[in-house]
């Protein structure tokens, strides 16, 4: 083809047009012959297809790009032709053209026709419609991507699930299983394949689980609990979810998700055993046990209470505890309402018939739902029963303390002799035995060591058996090294017949964290997390109060130009995101020692803590403005916004916080007359 055109170039222009028209019109492709000029390209000929589809009629022949085509098309196509002229090599590209309200994609090749001197004198453009091919490729790519995404979602659910996931066919045989299955029950995927799920179930569970399986095959998902056998023979508890697998509308199997709840069930069984034991204690103990609400009304009482005080259970419910107090007001206010532990106290109580008895009473604040406190009484009227009663009371107390949510620790000679489960968890232990025998100082943070030593010294040296310490906040070291806080109250007790100290801890770790968060929010702008006006004034005040006139620092007052229009046009959500981006750019434009503050709205203040001269301030100000002038992309919207800035310098523009900010604000007012600029405060305009 190239040789043909080289020979054609030796003929006159009229012959070229005649020959090319006959050749072009026989082609289905859109063909255009362009003549290369110094700064443009001129249409020499176009075939019938180009005339019909591209609109290159006879009126365009002899004209340049600029004379016959739209500026947008010239801007796109002309660089392609120039590249062909420069490199004298063909190029191929795709372009989208709107024809008859339909977007079509054309593949165009530009072929240079080079003279014997090596000059590109003509360019032959051949375009063909590839819309259908491109659309077909796009559909295939989209379908491929959807298949890949679907496969990835399945793999995430199946192989990355923390629970056991498996697939059964319609006959109940394993088809597939993730690695968690092997971890939980010991069988590999290969060992399970082609085996029935029934082989993993105890005989007593097979009939029930098979019915659930058959329900799922009918189209209903099913959740249930059952047991399964580990490969080594252990019985495990599981919570199962069965989901039908449908292919072309037909159920071909099920997905199964199994969660190992063995530990949970073991705990539930143990808790049930404890509950039964406590119920036995409640019903059959010789000691009176009762619970109180926050008003001091008796909620429940055990049978021993009826025998001890002469009231029936029906009479006791709703009865105020003052009915059995000799000195009701002082004792109830001191013991229950103040939330203090009182253990094994010898007190006098009044019976229904008006007579009094001496009892050993223990009072424990619970604060659980309606229950405000729990109390136990042991009748010690007969002196011979005192020692036995004390032992039973201590055992009952320990059982009750085991269930209390507050951490409780008993220590003797600075060594832990008892912790309840709540305290074990609080200090990071796996079980109570892990903490018994440990020195208390290993678990006390160094910041609290001296404080606790003084409190323990005071407590142990006191001759008052009822001596207790006031609540105070302490820091503790968990076994994993992390630090927690608790409010601690300590009292002298007897433990296993020997003197000891019992401390009740109230976890205040989250409270301390919350207080720190509140303190942070008090000095920070909640939207941008910059310092707020209050904190900025505090920082600037401290700097001004140093009265170091040899030291120069600057206050920069910024305001975004036309921010309100952008906020109104795009909404507050976009406006808020824009303010966050502005804040980040301001921070990255200043030094680490400087302070950026959001005053409110679209106003910001920057403190340059130390500048050597005015020129250094200018450099930072220009850096800030340049950064803020860059394009913003907020929720797929491209925004450009400028800012204005007023600057005051210490000490020449003021020696107080109020004056420096006011003068910077005045300078900002001057800068906003021009916009996108900064101005220094000038004394003659004040």
Order of alpha helices (4+ residues) and beta strands (2+ residues): alpha-alpha-beta-beta-alpha-alpha-alpha-beta-beta-beta-alpha-beta-beta-alpha-alpha-alpha-beta-beta-beta-alpha-beta-beta-alpha-alpha-alpha-beta-beta-beta-alpha-beta-beta-alpha-alpha-alpha-beta-beta-beta-alpha-alpha-beta-alpha-alpha-beta-beta-alpha-beta-beta-beta-alpha-beta
